[in-house]
């Protein structure tokens, strides 16, 4: 089991920003980000996409380009947190232990959970 001083669940803007700020304060910190996605989406720009002033494809970037230097990227999904053991389990990479844990997994888009939303989006009325 690998051990890090800080493990961050989530490689979105929040997780990456926390990792970058911590590394800036102390470049010797052992930090890992657990994030399965190859793509990073700059979600704050999505409101501009909705307003028609920003192109959606410009919000998509390569995740690897945004992982801060010196931070290890564990390209996997966190599947369980055991706070008593200071351990995060992942789907494929095994367990990771930590001194401190930051939980910033973001959200999962699931319009099908709101009745009628998927159909409305398909008709471009939202």
Secondary structure as the mmCIF struct_conf table of DSSP 4:
data_model
#
loop_
_struct_conf.conf_type_id
_struct_conf.id
_struct_conf.beg_label_comp_id
_struct_conf.beg_label_asym_id
_struct_conf.beg_label_seq_id
_struct_conf.end_label_comp_id
_struct_conf.end_label_asym_id
_struct_conf.end_label_seq_id
STRN STRN1 UNK A 2 UNK A 9
BEND BEND1 UNK A 12 UNK A 12
HELX_RH_AL_P HELX_RH_AL_P1 UNK A 13 UNK A 25
TURN_TY1_P TURN_TY1_P1 UNK A 27 UNK A 28
STRN STRN2 UNK A 31 UNK A 34
BEND BEND2 UNK A 38 UNK A 38
STRN STRN3 UNK A 39 UNK A 41
HELX_RH_3T_P HELX_RH_3T_P1 UNK A 43 UNK A 45
HELX_RH_AL_P HELX_RH_AL_P2 UNK A 46 UNK A 50
TURN_TY1_P TURN_TY1_P2 UNK A 51 UNK A 52
BEND BEND3 UNK A 53 UNK A 54
HELX_RH_3T_P HELX_RH_3T_P2 UNK A 56 UNK A 59
STRN STRN4 UNK A 60 UNK A 62
HELX_RH_3T_P HELX_RH_3T_P3 UNK A 63 UNK A 65
TURN_TY1_P TURN_TY1_P3 UNK A 66 UNK A 66
BEND BEND4 UNK A 67 UNK A 67
HELX_LH_PP_P HELX_LH_PP_P1 UNK A 68 UNK A 68
TURN_TY1_P TURN_TY1_P4 UNK A 69 UNK A 70
STRN STRN5 UNK A 71 UNK A 74
BEND BEND5 UNK A 76 UNK A 76
STRN STRN6 UNK A 78 UNK A 82
TURN_TY1_P TURN_TY1_P5 UNK A 83 UNK A 86
STRN STRN7 UNK A 87 UNK A 90
BEND BEND6 UNK A 91 UNK A 93
STRN STRN8 UNK A 95 UNK A 103
HELX_RH_3T_P HELX_RH_3T_P4 UNK A 111 UNK A 113
BEND BEND7 UNK A 114 UNK A 114
TURN_TY1_P TURN_TY1_P6 UNK A 115 UNK A 116
HELX_RH_AL_P HELX_RH_AL_P3 UNK A 117 UNK A 122
TURN_TY1_P TURN_TY1_P7 UNK A 123 UNK A 124
#
